[in-house]
Amino acid sequence: METVTLSSKYRLVVPPGARERLRLRPGMRITVLDKGGVIFLIPERPLATYRGIARGVSARGLREKKDRL
């Protein structure tokens, strides 16, 4: 885990290790979510990068919404 400091202009610098692991590039958009006192930074990715993420998954056997509890 890496620690960063919030600047007087409310800016954060993402550490190099995290930038490399997440493949962050200058100009990328990042969504900021706060939930229960925790801040999540989520890089926005083009929809095309998610292509094939569910390859091999079958819709067979899934319940209908009315059947869920």
PyMOL Python script that loads the backbone (N, CA, C, O; Angstrom):
from pymol import cmd

cmd.read_pdbstr("""\
ATOM      1  N   MET A   1       0.852  -1.169   0.000  1.00  0.00           N
ATOM      2  CA  MET A   1       0.000   0.000   0.000  1.00  0.00           C
ATOM      3  C   MET A   1       0.896   1.230   0.000  1.00  0.00           C
ATOM      4  O   MET A   1       1.909   1.283   0.697  1.00  0.00           O
ATOM      5  N   GLU A   2       0.507   2.201  -0.785  1.00  0.00           N
ATOM      6  CA  GLU A   2       1.293   3.421  -0.913  1.00  0.00           C
ATOM      7  C   GLU A   2       0.481   4.598  -0.371  1.00  0.00           C
ATOM      8  O   GLU A   2      -0.747   4.601  -0.454  1.00  0.00           O
ATOM      9  N   THR A   3       1.158   5.578   0.173  1.00  0.00           N
ATOM     10  CA  THR A   3       0.511   6.746   0.758  1.00  0.00           C
ATOM     11  C   THR A   3       0.841   7.977  -0.068  1.00  0.00           C
ATOM     12  O   THR A   3       1.971   8.142  -0.528  1.00  0.00           O
ATOM     13  N   VAL A   4      -0.151   8.841  -0.255  1.00  0.00           N
ATOM     14  CA  VAL A   4       0.058  10.101  -0.967  1.00  0.00           C
ATOM     15  C   VAL A   4      -0.406  11.241  -0.077  1.00  0.00           C
ATOM     16  O   VAL A   4      -1.129  11.026   0.896  1.00  0.00           O
ATOM     17  N   THR A   5       0.016  12.455  -0.414  1.00  0.00           N
ATOM     18  CA  THR A   5      -0.354  13.648   0.353  1.00  0.00           C
ATOM     19  C   THR A   5      -1.176  14.568  -0.527  1.00  0.00           C
ATOM     20  O   THR A   5      -0.830  14.805  -1.684  1.00  0.00           O
ATOM     21  N   LEU A   6      -2.251  15.078   0.015  1.00  0.00           N
ATOM     22  CA  LEU A   6      -3.104  16.029  -0.682  1.00  0.00           C
ATOM     23  C   LEU A   6      -2.427  17.398  -0.637  1.00  0.00           C
ATOM     24  O   LEU A   6      -2.089  17.890   0.440  1.00  0.00           O
ATOM     25  N   SER A   7      -2.230  18.012  -1.800  1.00  0.00           N
ATOM     26  CA  SER A   7      -1.534  19.301  -1.854  1.00  0.00           C
ATOM     27  C   SER A   7      -2.464  20.423  -1.414  1.00  0.00           C
ATOM     28  O   SER A   7      -3.660  20.215  -1.207  1.00  0.00           O
ATOM     29  N   SER A   8      -1.897  21.610  -1.276  1.00  0.00           N
ATOM     30  CA  SER A   8      -2.698  22.779  -0.884  1.00  0.00           C
ATOM     31  C   SER A   8      -3.720  23.141  -1.964  1.00  0.00           C
ATOM     32  O   SER A   8      -4.686  23.853  -1.692  1.00  0.00           O
ATOM     33  N   LYS A   9      -3.507  22.649  -3.193  1.00  0.00           N
ATOM     34  CA  LYS A   9      -4.458  22.873  -4.288  1.00  0.00           C
ATOM     35  C   LYS A   9      -5.373  21.667  -4.479  1.00  0.00           C
ATOM     36  O   LYS A   9      -6.025  21.539  -5.515  1.00  0.00           O
ATOM     37  N   TYR A  10      -5.424  20.774  -3.472  1.00  0.00           N
ATOM     38  CA  TYR A  10      -6.285  19.577  -3.475  1.00  0.00           C
ATOM     39  C   TYR A  10      -5.932  18.614  -4.608  1.00  0.00           C
ATOM     40  O   TYR A  10      -6.823  18.021  -5.217  1.00  0.00           O
ATOM     41  N   ARG A  11      -4.663  18.457  -4.887  1.00  0.00           N
ATOM     42  CA  ARG A  11      -4.212  17.538  -5.939  1.00  0.00           C
ATOM     43  C   ARG A  11      -3.503  16.347  -5.302  1.00  0.00           C
ATOM     44  O   ARG A  11      -2.850  16.470  -4.266  1.00  0.00           O
ATOM     45  N   LEU A  12      -3.650  15.193  -5.949  1.00  0.00           N
ATOM     46  CA  LEU A  12      -2.958  13.980  -5.541  1.00  0.00           C
ATOM     47  C   LEU A  12      -2.054  13.530  -6.671  1.00  0.00           C
ATOM     48  O   LEU A  12      -2.382  13.715  -7.843  1.00  0.00           O
ATOM     49  N   VAL A  13      -0.925  12.945  -6.329  1.00  0.00           N
ATOM     50  CA  VAL A  13      -0.038  12.354  -7.327  1.00  0.00           C
ATOM     51  C   VAL A  13      -0.131  10.844  -7.146  1.00  0.00           C
ATOM     52  O   VAL A  13       0.141  10.328  -6.062  1.00  0.00           O
ATOM     53  N   VAL A  14      -0.515  10.136  -8.208  1.00  0.00           N
ATOM     54  CA  VAL A  14      -0.611   8.685  -8.160  1.00  0.00           C
ATOM     55  C   VAL A  14       0.810   8.133  -8.239  1.00  0.00           C
ATOM     56  O   VAL A  14       1.551   8.462  -9.165  1.00  0.00           O
ATOM     57  N   PRO A  15       1.195   7.294  -7.275  1.00  0.00           N
ATOM     58  CA  PRO A  15       2.559   6.758  -7.266  1.00  0.00           C
ATOM     59  C   PRO A  15       2.878   5.966  -8.547  1.00  0.00           C
ATOM     60  O   PRO A  15       1.990   5.358  -9.143  1.00  0.00           O
ATOM     61  N   PRO A  16       4.149   5.982  -8.958  1.00  0.00           N
ATOM     62  CA  PRO A  16       4.541   5.325 -10.209  1.00  0.00           C
ATOM     63  C   PRO A  16       4.134   3.850 -10.286  1.00  0.00           C
ATOM     64  O   PRO A  16       3.706   3.388 -11.344  1.00  0.00           O
ATOM     65  N   GLY A  17       4.260   3.116  -9.199  1.00  0.00           N
ATOM     66  CA  GLY A  17       3.899   1.698  -9.213  1.00  0.00           C
ATOM     67  C   GLY A  17       2.432   1.497  -9.553  1.00  0.00           C
ATOM     68  O   GLY A  17       2.092   0.624 -10.351  1.00  0.00           O
ATOM     69  N   ALA A  18       1.557   2.305  -8.950  1.00  0.00           N
ATOM     70  CA  ALA A  18       0.119   2.208  -9.219  1.00  0.00           C
ATOM     71  C   ALA A  18      -0.180   2.640 -10.656  1.00  0.00           C
ATOM     72  O   ALA A  18      -1.025   2.040 -11.320  1.00  0.00           O
ATOM     73  N   ARG A  19       0.508   3.677 -11.136  1.00  0.00           N
ATOM     74  CA  ARG A  19       0.288   4.129 -12.520  1.00  0.00           C
ATOM     75  C   ARG A  19       0.621   3.029 -13.514  1.00  0.00           C
ATOM     76  O   ARG A  19      -0.102   2.822 -14.489  1.00  0.00           O
ATOM     77  N   GLU A  20       1.710   2.330 -13.264  1.00  0.00           N
ATOM     78  CA  GLU A  20       2.115   1.248 -14.168  1.00  0.00           C
ATOM     79  C   GLU A  20       1.155   0.064 -14.103  1.00  0.00           C
ATOM     80  O   GLU A  20       0.743  -0.454 -15.141  1.00  0.00           O
ATOM     81  N   ARG A  21       0.795  -0.369 -12.889  1.00  0.00           N
ATOM     82  CA  ARG A  21      -0.105  -1.516 -12.735  1.00  0.00           C
ATOM     83  C   ARG A  21      -1.465  -1.263 -13.365  1.00  0.00           C
ATOM     84  O   ARG A  21      -2.063  -2.165 -13.953  1.00  0.00           O
ATOM     85  N   LEU A  22      -1.955  -0.024 -13.239  1.00  0.00           N
ATOM     86  CA  LEU A  22      -3.275   0.319 -13.771  1.00  0.00           C
ATOM     87  C   LEU A  22      -3.204   0.881 -15.187  1.00  0.00           C
ATOM     88  O   LEU A  22      -4.233   1.214 -15.776  1.00  0.00           O
ATOM     89  N   ARG A  23      -2.000   0.988 -15.731  1.00  0.00           N
ATOM     90  CA  ARG A  23      -1.791   1.519 -17.087  1.00  0.00           C
ATOM     91  C   ARG A  23      -2.431   2.898 -17.252  1.00  0.00           C
ATOM     92  O   ARG A  23      -3.114   3.161 -18.242  1.00  0.00           O
ATOM     93  N   LEU A  24      -2.202   3.772 -16.273  1.00  0.00           N
ATOM     94  CA  LEU A  24      -2.744   5.127 -16.336  1.00  0.00           C
ATOM     95  C   LEU A  24      -1.869   5.979 -17.244  1.00  0.00           C
ATOM     96  O   LEU A  24      -0.647   5.833 -17.270  1.00  0.00           O
ATOM     97  N   ARG A  25      -2.512   6.864 -17.981  1.00  0.00           N
ATOM     98  CA  ARG A  25      -1.815   7.749 -18.910  1.00  0.00           C
ATOM     99  C   ARG A  25      -2.282   9.184 -18.679  1.00  0.00           C
ATOM    100  O   ARG A  25      -3.403   9.400 -18.218  1.00  0.00           O
ATOM    101  N   PRO A  26      -1.445  10.160 -18.990  1.00  0.00           N
ATOM    102  CA  PRO A  26      -1.862  11.561 -18.845  1.00  0.00           C
ATOM    103  C   PRO A  26      -3.131  11.831 -19.648  1.00  0.00           C
ATOM    104  O   PRO A  26      -3.268  11.374 -20.783  1.00  0.00           O
ATOM    105  N   GLY A  27      -4.035  12.562 -19.060  1.00  0.00           N
ATOM    106  CA  GLY A  27      -5.283  12.919 -19.727  1.00  0.00           C
ATOM    107  C   GLY A  27      -6.417  11.925 -19.511  1.00  0.00           C
ATOM    108  O   GLY A  27      -7.551  12.196 -19.905  1.00  0.00           O
ATOM    109  N   MET A  28      -6.133  10.773 -18.888  1.00  0.00           N
ATOM    110  CA  MET A  28      -7.209   9.804 -18.631  1.00  0.00           C
ATOM    111  C   MET A  28      -8.192  10.381 -17.620  1.00  0.00           C
ATOM    112  O   MET A  28      -7.818  11.141 -16.726  1.00  0.00           O
ATOM    113  N   ARG A  29      -9.439  10.006 -17.780  1.00  0.00           N
ATOM    114  CA  ARG A  29     -10.475  10.442 -16.844  1.00  0.00           C
ATOM    115  C   ARG A  29     -10.602   9.398 -15.743  1.00  0.00           C
ATOM    116  O   ARG A  29     -10.525   8.196 -16.001  1.00  0.00           O
ATOM    117  N   ILE A  30     -10.798   9.869 -14.509  1.00  0.00           N
ATOM    118  CA  ILE A  30     -10.928   8.984 -13.357  1.00  0.00           C
ATOM    119  C   ILE A  30     -12.181   9.372 -12.599  1.00  0.00           C
ATOM    120  O   ILE A  30     -12.376  10.539 -12.259  1.00  0.00           O
ATOM    121  N   THR A  31     -13.034   8.387 -12.334  1.00  0.00           N
ATOM    122  CA  THR A  31     -14.257   8.613 -11.566  1.00  0.00           C
ATOM    123  C   THR A  31     -13.917   8.542 -10.081  1.00  0.00           C
ATOM    124  O   THR A  31     -13.188   7.648  -9.652  1.00  0.00           O
ATOM    125  N   VAL A  32     -14.443   9.480  -9.295  1.00  0.00           N
ATOM    126  CA  VAL A  32     -14.206   9.513  -7.852  1.00  0.00           C
ATOM    127  C   VAL A  32     -15.511   9.141  -7.149  1.00  0.00           C
ATOM    128  O   VAL A  32     -16.536   9.797  -7.331  1.00  0.00           O
ATOM    129  N   LEU A  33     -15.455   8.082  -6.347  1.00  0.00           N
ATOM    130  CA  LEU A  33     -16.611   7.653  -5.563  1.00  0.00           C
ATOM    131  C   LEU A  33     -16.246   7.706  -4.092  1.00  0.00           C
ATOM    132  O   LEU A  33     -15.152   7.295  -3.705  1.00  0.00           O
ATOM    133  N   ASP A  34     -17.152   8.207  -3.274  1.00  0.00           N
ATOM    134  CA  ASP A  34     -16.929   8.125  -1.835  1.00  0.00           C
ATOM    135  C   ASP A  34     -18.062   7.318  -1.228  1.00  0.00           C
ATOM    136  O   ASP A  34     -19.240   7.599  -1.450  1.00  0.00           O
ATOM    137  N   LYS A  35     -17.686   6.327  -0.471  1.00  0.00           N
ATOM    138  CA  LYS A  35     -18.673   5.423   0.111  1.00  0.00           C
ATOM    139  C   LYS A  35     -18.211   5.037   1.508  1.00  0.00           C
ATOM    140  O   LYS A  35     -17.153   4.430   1.675  1.00  0.00           O
ATOM    141  N   GLY A  36     -18.996   5.387   2.495  1.00  0.00           N
ATOM    142  CA  GLY A  36     -18.674   5.031   3.869  1.00  0.00           C
ATOM    143  C   GLY A  36     -17.355   5.592   4.355  1.00  0.00           C
ATOM    144  O   GLY A  36     -16.657   4.941   5.132  1.00  0.00           O
ATOM    145  N   GLY A  37     -17.002   6.781   3.915  1.00  0.00           N
ATOM    146  CA  GLY A  37     -15.767   7.406   4.348  1.00  0.00           C
ATOM    147  C   GLY A  37     -14.533   6.929   3.595  1.00  0.00           C
ATOM    148  O   GLY A  37     -13.410   7.274   3.963  1.00  0.00           O
ATOM    149  N   VAL A  38     -14.730   6.141   2.548  1.00  0.00           N
ATOM    150  CA  VAL A  38     -13.618   5.641   1.738  1.00  0.00           C
ATOM    151  C   VAL A  38     -13.735   6.243   0.343  1.00  0.00           C
ATOM    152  O   VAL A  38     -14.829   6.305  -0.219  1.00  0.00           O
ATOM    153  N   ILE A  39     -12.611   6.688  -0.216  1.00  0.00           N
ATOM    154  CA  ILE A  39     -12.600   7.261  -1.562  1.00  0.00           C
ATOM    155  C   ILE A  39     -12.080   6.199  -2.538  1.00  0.00           C
ATOM    156  O   ILE A  39     -11.025   5.604  -2.316  1.00  0.00           O
ATOM    157  N   PHE A  40     -12.820   5.975  -3.604  1.00  0.00           N
ATOM    158  CA  PHE A  40     -12.426   5.052  -4.662  1.00  0.00           C
ATOM    159  C   PHE A  40     -12.123   5.869  -5.906  1.00  0.00           C
ATOM    160  O   PHE A  40     -12.916   6.728  -6.290  1.00  0.00           O
ATOM    161  N   LEU A  41     -10.992   5.614  -6.538  1.00  0.00           N
ATOM    162  CA  LEU A  41     -10.619   6.251  -7.798  1.00  0.00           C
ATOM    163  C   LEU A  41     -10.689   5.177  -8.875  1.00  0.00           C
ATOM    164  O   LEU A  41      -9.939   4.202  -8.829  1.00  0.00           O
ATOM    165  N   ILE A  42     -11.579   5.346  -9.838  1.00  0.00           N
ATOM    166  CA  ILE A  42     -11.821   4.327 -10.853  1.00  0.00           C
ATOM    167  C   ILE A  42     -11.501   4.898 -12.224  1.00  0.00           C
ATOM    168  O   ILE A  42     -12.182   5.808 -12.695  1.00  0.00           O
ATOM    169  N   PRO A  43     -10.452   4.359 -12.877  1.00  0.00           N
ATOM    170  CA  PRO A  43     -10.115   4.859 -14.209  1.00  0.00           C
ATOM    171  C   PRO A  43     -11.208   4.510 -15.209  1.00  0.00           C
ATOM    172  O   PRO A  43     -11.680   3.374 -15.256  1.00  0.00           O
ATOM    173  N   GLU A  44     -11.604   5.492 -16.006  1.00  0.00           N
ATOM    174  CA  GLU A  44     -12.587   5.234 -17.054  1.00  0.00           C
ATOM    175  C   GLU A  44     -11.861   4.607 -18.235  1.00  0.00           C
ATOM    176  O   GLU A  44     -10.816   5.094 -18.667  1.00  0.00           O
ATOM    177  N   ARG A  45     -12.420   3.537 -18.743  1.00  0.00           N
ATOM    178  CA  ARG A  45     -11.830   2.827 -19.868  1.00  0.00           C
ATOM    179  C   ARG A  45     -12.835   2.796 -21.014  1.00  0.00           C
ATOM    180  O   ARG A  45     -14.041   2.783 -20.769  1.00  0.00           O
ATOM    181  N   PRO A  46     -12.365   2.784 -22.255  1.00  0.00           N
ATOM    182  CA  PRO A  46     -13.287   2.667 -23.382  1.00  0.00           C
ATOM    183  C   PRO A  46     -14.031   1.329 -23.302  1.00  0.00           C
ATOM    184  O   PRO A  46     -13.472   0.326 -22.858  1.00  0.00           O
ATOM    185  N   LEU A  47     -15.274   1.326 -23.728  1.00  0.00           N
ATOM    186  CA  LEU A  47     -16.088   0.126 -23.685  1.00  0.00           C
ATOM    187  C   LEU A  47     -15.434  -1.031 -24.437  1.00  0.00           C
ATOM    188  O   LEU A  47     -15.616  -2.190 -24.065  1.00  0.00           O
ATOM    189  N   ALA A  48     -14.694  -0.735 -25.465  1.00  0.00           N
ATOM    190  CA  ALA A  48     -14.050  -1.779 -26.272  1.00  0.00           C
ATOM    191  C   ALA A  48     -13.048  -2.609 -25.456  1.00  0.00           C
ATOM    192  O   ALA A  48     -12.788  -3.762 -25.799  1.00  0.00           O
ATOM    193  N   THR A  49     -12.485  -2.039 -24.381  1.00  0.00           N
ATOM    194  CA  THR A  49     -11.522  -2.790 -23.576  1.00  0.00           C
ATOM    195  C   THR A  49     -12.185  -3.924 -22.812  1.00  0.00           C
ATOM    196  O   THR A  49     -11.503  -4.851 -22.374  1.00  0.00           O
ATOM    197  N   TYR A  50     -13.490  -3.869 -22.644  1.00  0.00           N
ATOM    198  CA  TYR A  50     -14.210  -4.912 -21.908  1.00  0.00           C
ATOM    199  C   TYR A  50     -14.739  -6.009 -22.830  1.00  0.00           C
ATOM    200  O   TYR A  50     -15.384  -6.950 -22.368  1.00  0.00           O
ATOM    201  N   ARG A  51     -14.473  -5.892 -24.113  1.00  0.00           N
ATOM    202  CA  ARG A  51     -14.953  -6.886 -25.069  1.00  0.00           C
ATOM    203  C   ARG A  51     -14.349  -8.251 -24.747  1.00  0.00           C
ATOM    204  O   ARG A  51     -13.137  -8.382 -24.577  1.00  0.00           O
ATOM    205  N   GLY A  52     -15.205  -9.253 -24.666  1.00  0.00           N
ATOM    206  CA  GLY A  52     -14.755 -10.615 -24.404  1.00  0.00           C
ATOM    207  C   GLY A  52     -14.603 -10.949 -22.938  1.00  0.00           C
ATOM    208  O   GLY A  52     -14.162 -12.051 -22.609  1.00  0.00           O
ATOM    209  N   ILE A  53     -14.952 -10.034 -22.038  1.00  0.00           N
ATOM    210  CA  ILE A  53     -14.768 -10.261 -20.606  1.00  0.00           C
ATOM    211  C   ILE A  53     -15.627 -11.424 -20.092  1.00  0.00           C
ATOM    212  O   ILE A  53     -15.260 -12.085 -19.121  1.00  0.00           O
ATOM    213  N   ALA A  54     -16.761 -11.670 -20.741  1.00  0.00           N
ATOM    214  CA  ALA A  54     -17.662 -12.741 -20.298  1.00  0.00           C
ATOM    215  C   ALA A  54     -17.688 -13.899 -21.289  1.00  0.00           C
ATOM    216  O   ALA A  54     -18.671 -14.636 -21.363  1.00  0.00           O
ATOM    217  N   ARG A  55     -16.629 -14.052 -22.034  1.00  0.00           N
ATOM    218  CA  ARG A  55     -16.551 -15.119 -23.027  1.00  0.00           C
ATOM    219  C   ARG A  55     -16.761 -16.476 -22.341  1.00  0.00           C
ATOM    220  O   ARG A  55     -16.150 -16.764 -21.312  1.00  0.00           O
ATOM    221  N   GLY A  56     -17.627 -17.297 -22.924  1.00  0.00           N
ATOM    222  CA  GLY A  56     -17.868 -18.633 -22.397  1.00  0.00           C
ATOM    223  C   GLY A  56     -18.973 -18.702 -21.355  1.00  0.00           C
ATOM    224  O   GLY A  56     -19.347 -19.794 -20.928  1.00  0.00           O
ATOM    225  N   VAL A  57     -19.500 -17.564 -20.941  1.00  0.00           N
ATOM    226  CA  VAL A  57     -20.581 -17.558 -19.950  1.00  0.00           C
ATOM    227  C   VAL A  57     -21.892 -17.814 -20.667  1.00  0.00           C
ATOM    228  O   VAL A  57     -22.170 -17.223 -21.710  1.00  0.00           O
ATOM    229  N   SER A  58     -22.696 -18.701 -20.094  1.00  0.00           N
ATOM    230  CA  SER A  58     -23.977 -19.043 -20.692  1.00  0.00           C
ATOM    231  C   SER A  58     -25.110 -18.399 -19.898  1.00  0.00           C
ATOM    232  O   SER A  58     -25.053 -18.326 -18.671  1.00  0.00           O
ATOM    233  N   ALA A  59     -26.128 -17.939 -20.598  1.00  0.00           N
ATOM    234  CA  ALA A  59     -27.300 -17.367 -19.938  1.00  0.00           C
ATOM    235  C   ALA A  59     -28.260 -18.465 -19.479  1.00  0.00           C
ATOM    236  O   ALA A  59     -29.250 -18.188 -18.801  1.00  0.00           O
ATOM    237  N   ARG A  60     -27.970 -19.676 -19.841  1.00  0.00           N
ATOM    238  CA  ARG A  60     -28.819 -20.806 -19.466  1.00  0.00           C
ATOM    239  C   ARG A  60     -28.786 -21.000 -17.947  1.00  0.00           C
ATOM    240  O   ARG A  60     -27.723 -20.956 -17.326  1.00  0.00           O
ATOM    241  N   GLY A  61     -29.935 -21.208 -17.379  1.00  0.00           N
ATOM    242  CA  GLY A  61     -30.022 -21.467 -15.945  1.00  0.00           C
ATOM    243  C   GLY A  61     -30.122 -20.217 -15.085  1.00  0.00           C
ATOM    244  O   GLY A  61     -30.250 -20.323 -13.865  1.00  0.00           O
ATOM    245  N   LEU A  62     -30.067 -19.040 -15.688  1.00  0.00           N
ATOM    246  CA  LEU A  62     -30.231 -17.823 -14.905  1.00  0.00           C
ATOM    247  C   LEU A  62     -31.699 -17.623 -14.568  1.00  0.00           C
ATOM    248  O   LEU A  62     -32.580 -17.902 -15.380  1.00  0.00           O
ATOM    249  N   ARG A  63     -31.948 -17.139 -13.364  1.00  0.00           N
ATOM    250  CA  ARG A  63     -33.335 -16.947 -12.947  1.00  0.00           C
ATOM    251  C   ARG A  63     -33.881 -15.646 -13.506  1.00  0.00           C
ATOM    252  O   ARG A  63     -33.143 -14.698 -13.771  1.00  0.00           O
ATOM    253  N   GLU A  64     -35.179 -15.630 -13.675  1.00  0.00           N
ATOM    254  CA  GLU A  64     -35.855 -14.407 -14.076  1.00  0.00           C
ATOM    255  C   GLU A  64     -35.945 -13.482 -12.882  1.00  0.00           C
ATOM    256  O   GLU A  64     -35.885 -13.947 -11.744  1.00  0.00           O
ATOM    257  N   LYS A  65     -36.086 -12.195 -13.106  1.00  0.00           N
ATOM    258  CA  LYS A  65     -36.144 -11.223 -12.032  1.00  0.00           C
ATOM    259  C   LYS A  65     -37.286 -11.529 -11.065  1.00  0.00           C
ATOM    260  O   LYS A  65     -37.138 -11.349  -9.856  1.00  0.00           O
ATOM    261  N   LYS A  66     -38.407 -11.985 -11.583  1.00  0.00           N
ATOM    262  CA  LYS A  66     -39.559 -12.260 -10.727  1.00  0.00           C
ATOM    263  C   LYS A  66     -39.303 -13.445  -9.802  1.00  0.00           C
ATOM    264  O   LYS A  66     -39.978 -13.581  -8.781  1.00  0.00           O
ATOM    265  N   ASP A  67     -38.334 -14.314 -10.140  1.00  0.00           N
ATOM    266  CA  ASP A  67     -38.037 -15.486  -9.322  1.00  0.00           C
ATOM    267  C   ASP A  67     -37.027 -15.204  -8.209  1.00  0.00           C
ATOM    268  O   ASP A  67     -36.850 -16.039  -7.322  1.00  0.00           O
ATOM    269  N   ARG A  68     -36.372 -14.061  -8.238  1.00  0.00           N
ATOM    270  CA  ARG A  68     -35.382 -13.727  -7.229  1.00  0.00           C
ATOM    271  C   ARG A  68     -36.069 -13.326  -5.941  1.00  0.00           C
ATOM    272  O   ARG A  68     -37.190 -12.817  -5.949  1.00  0.00           O
ATOM    273  N   LEU A  69     -35.390 -13.558  -4.847  1.00  0.00           N
ATOM    274  CA  LEU A  69     -35.942 -13.166  -3.533  1.00  0.00           C
ATOM    275  C   LEU A  69     -35.672 -11.745  -3.205  1.00  0.00           C
ATOM    276  O   LEU A  69     -36.071 -11.270  -2.142  1.00  0.00           O
TER     277      LEU A  69
END
""", "prot")
cmd.dss("prot")
cmd.show_as("cartoon", "prot")
cmd.util.cbc("prot")
cmd.orient("prot")
